[in-house]
Amino acid sequence: MKKYVCTMCGYVYDPEKGDPVMNIAPGIAFEDLPENWTCPICGVRKDDFREQE
């Protein structure tokens, strides 16, 4: 699964780890995150993330 990086603060969403701050279990792909999910560090929306190269 692909990792995505926040363009505002650099936080990397790693689907293998999930997001314990927002109660997202490991194994959830970025595309499958809820539409209202936000960066746990700076609070921006999914639209402000880009696929990590």
C-alpha positions in Angstrom: 0.0 0.0 0.0 1.1 3.5 -0.8 2.1 6.1 1.8 0.9 9.7 1.6 2.5 12.8 2.9 0.9 16.0 4.2 1.9 18.9 2.1 1.5 21.3 5.0 3.5 19.6 7.8 5.2 16.5 6.4 3.2 13.9 8.3 3.3 10.6 6.5 0.2 8.4 6.6 1.5 4.8 6.5 -1.3 2.3 6.0 0.8 -0.4 7.7 0.6 1.6 10.9 -2.8 3.3 10.5 -3.4 6.4 12.6 -3.9 5.6 16.3 -4.6 9.3 17.1 -7.7 9.2 14.9 -8.6 5.5 15.7 -7.7 4.2 12.2 -6.6 0.6 12.3 -3.5 -0.7 10.5 -4.2 -2.0 7.0 -6.5 0.8 6.0 -5.4 2.3 2.6 -5.4 6.1 2.3 -8.1 5.9 -0.3 -10.3 4.1 2.2 -10.0 6.7 5.0 -13.2 8.5 5.9 -13.8 11.7 3.9 -13.7 13.7 7.1 -10.3 12.3 8.2 -7.7 15.0 8.8 -4.0 15.1 9.4 -3.4 14.2 13.1 -0.6 16.8 13.3 -1.9 20.0 11.6 -5.6 19.2 10.8 -5.6 19.6 7.0 -8.0 17.5 4.9 -7.1 14.5 2.7 -7.0 16.8 -0.4 -3.7 18.3 1.0 -1.9 14.9 0.9 0.2 13.7 -1.9 1.5 10.2 -2.7 5.0 9.7 -1.3 7.5 8.9 -4.0 
